[in-house]
Amino acid sequence: MHLPPPSAQSFLDGARRYINAACILIDARAAVDAIGLVASHGLELALKAFLLQAGRTPDELRKRFGHDLDKLWSEAVRGGLPVERDPPYWLAVLSFMHDGPRYLYRYPTEGVASAIPAADTLGETLRNVFSVVETAVRET
């Protein structure tokens, strides 16, 4: 089956759904790894939406950045996303658990505890980043 390539809008729509789901999980005090997985994926989609809108190709995003939230953040900043320049600590936590080689949110490992940034502020932080990305994507 041949599918069309993803668009900035399709990634933005997905990011909204995943970030909203992460906020529901946070409010329900769900398992940390479930929150981390959904939050990380929502953030990844948001950053990739911005980069697609800025002219990157889906193939480039997959090969050059993969699931690395730190790299995606830095590239989005270089592309003009108006967020803090250096990847913040909360992003580093999500990125470490979300990216390979272990993909710890997806594949729990005995003796390795899952972690997320402070849950009481994570939902608001994700919504704020999404709002900045959404505005930037719509303005271009």
Secondary structure, 3 states (H helix, E strand, C coil): CCCCCCCHHHHHHHHHHHHHHHHHHHHCCCCHHHHHHHHHHHHHHHHHHHHHHCCCCHHHHHHHHCCCHHHHHHHHHHCCCCCCCCCCHHHHHHHHHHCCCCCCCCCCCCCCCCCCCCHHHHHHHHHHHHHHHHHHHHHC
